[in-house]
Amino acid sequence: MKGTILVTYKILCKADLNKELSLNDLLTNEKIAKIIKSEYAKGFRNLVLNAEPNDSVIKIETQKELHTFEVLKDDFADILDLAEEDALNKKLIKKDCERVELVDIETKP
Protein backbone atom coordinates (compact mmCIF):
# COMPACT_ATOMS: atom_id res chain seq x y z
CA MET A 1 0.00 0.00 0.00
CA LYS A 2 1.15 3.49 -0.78
CA GLY A 3 0.79 6.43 1.53
CA THR A 4 1.23 7.12 5.21
CA ILE A 5 -0.76 7.15 8.41
CA LEU A 6 -0.67 10.02 10.90
CA VAL A 7 -1.04 8.53 14.38
CA THR A 8 -2.02 10.60 17.42
CA TYR A 9 -1.61 9.18 20.93
CA LYS A 10 -1.44 10.20 24.57
CA ILE A 11 0.42 8.82 27.58
CA LEU A 12 -1.71 7.47 30.43
CA CYS A 13 -0.66 7.53 34.08
CA LYS A 14 -1.89 5.60 37.12
CA ALA A 15 -2.98 8.83 38.86
CA ASP A 16 -5.11 10.05 35.93
CA LEU A 17 -8.78 10.72 36.55
CA ASN A 18 -11.30 9.29 34.11
CA LYS A 19 -14.85 9.44 35.44
CA GLU A 20 -18.28 9.58 33.83
CA LEU A 21 -21.33 11.13 35.47
CA SER A 22 -24.84 11.09 34.14
CA LEU A 23 -26.60 14.44 34.00
CA ASN A 24 -29.25 13.03 36.32
CA ASP A 25 -26.61 12.13 38.95
CA LEU A 26 -25.22 15.64 38.71
CA LEU A 27 -28.60 17.32 39.12
CA THR A 28 -29.50 15.22 42.18
CA ASN A 29 -26.41 16.50 44.00
CA GLU A 30 -27.70 19.12 46.45
CA LYS A 31 -24.68 21.42 46.12
CA ILE A 32 -24.83 21.42 42.31
CA ALA A 33 -28.61 21.96 42.31
CA LYS A 34 -28.26 24.89 44.71
CA ILE A 35 -25.60 26.55 42.56
CA ILE A 36 -27.66 26.13 39.36
CA LYS A 37 -30.78 27.50 41.00
CA SER A 38 -28.99 30.51 42.49
CA GLU A 39 -27.24 31.30 39.20
CA TYR A 40 -30.12 30.85 36.75
CA ALA A 41 -33.33 31.19 38.80
CA LYS A 42 -32.53 33.75 41.49
CA GLY A 43 -35.57 34.73 43.53
CA PHE A 44 -37.75 31.78 42.51
CA ARG A 45 -38.91 29.11 44.96
CA ASN A 46 -40.00 25.45 44.78
CA LEU A 47 -37.85 24.64 41.76
CA VAL A 48 -37.07 21.13 40.54
CA LEU A 49 -34.20 20.23 38.20
CA ASN A 50 -34.83 17.43 35.68
CA ALA A 51 -32.86 15.80 32.88
CA GLU A 52 -34.27 14.32 29.68
CA PRO A 53 -34.72 10.53 29.60
CA ASN A 54 -31.84 10.10 27.12
CA ASP A 55 -29.58 11.20 30.01
CA SER A 56 -26.40 12.80 28.73
CA VAL A 57 -23.03 11.83 30.17
CA ILE A 58 -20.43 14.25 31.49
CA LYS A 59 -16.81 13.10 31.44
CA ILE A 60 -14.21 14.31 33.91
CA GLU A 61 -10.73 13.33 32.81
CA THR A 62 -7.16 14.47 33.14
CA GLN A 63 -6.16 16.68 30.23
CA LYS A 64 -3.31 15.13 28.31
CA GLU A 65 -0.86 16.37 25.71
CA LEU A 66 -1.30 14.70 22.32
CA HIS A 67 1.72 13.37 20.42
CA THR A 68 1.88 12.46 16.74
CA PHE A 69 4.08 10.50 14.40
CA GLU A 70 3.81 9.22 10.86
CA VAL A 71 4.20 5.64 9.58
CA LEU A 72 3.73 3.83 6.28
CA LYS A 73 0.32 2.26 5.62
CA ASP A 74 2.08 -1.14 5.51
CA ASP A 75 2.78 -0.76 9.26
CA PHE A 76 -0.91 -0.45 10.22
CA ALA A 77 -0.94 -3.71 12.22
CA ASP A 78 1.97 -2.49 14.37
CA ILE A 79 0.66 1.02 15.13
CA LEU A 80 0.35 0.49 18.91
CA ASP A 81 3.84 -0.97 19.16
CA LEU A 82 5.19 1.89 17.05
CA ALA A 83 3.40 4.45 19.25
CA GLU A 84 5.00 2.91 22.35
CA GLU A 85 8.37 2.96 20.62
CA ASP A 86 7.88 6.62 19.62
CA ALA A 87 7.01 7.49 23.23
CA LEU A 88 10.14 5.73 24.46
CA ASN A 89 12.29 7.56 21.90
CA LYS A 90 10.81 10.91 22.98
CA LYS A 91 11.32 9.91 26.65
CA LEU A 92 7.62 10.37 27.45
CA ILE A 93 7.27 7.10 29.34
CA LYS A 94 8.16 7.45 33.00
CA LYS A 95 7.38 5.69 36.26
CA ASP A 96 3.58 5.43 36.73
CA CYS A 97 3.08 6.79 33.18
CA GLU A 98 3.75 3.74 31.07
CA ARG A 99 0.63 3.20 28.94
CA VAL A 100 -0.12 4.57 25.49
CA GLU A 101 -3.64 5.25 24.21
CA LEU A 102 -4.27 5.76 20.51
CA VAL A 103 -6.44 8.83 19.99
CA ASP A 104 -6.64 9.17 16.20
CA ILE A 105 -5.46 7.38 13.08
CA GLU A 106 -5.59 9.42 9.87
CA THR A 107 -4.58 8.06 6.47
CA LYS A 108 -2.78 10.24 3.95
CA PRO A 109 -2.33 9.53 0.22
Number of C-alpha atoms within 10 A of each C-alpha: 8 8 11 17 20 15 21 17 22 21 20 17 17 10 9 13 13 10 10 11 13 14 16 16 12 15 17 14 10 10 10 12 16 12 11 14 16 12 9 9 11 9 7 9 8 4 9 9 11 11 14 8 7 8 13 12 13 13 12 11 11 13 10 12 8 13 17 16 13 17 17 15 17 13 13 14 9 10 19 15 12 17 24 21 14 17 22 13 10 10 9 16 19 12 8 11 14 15 14 19 14 17 12 13 15 10 13 12 8
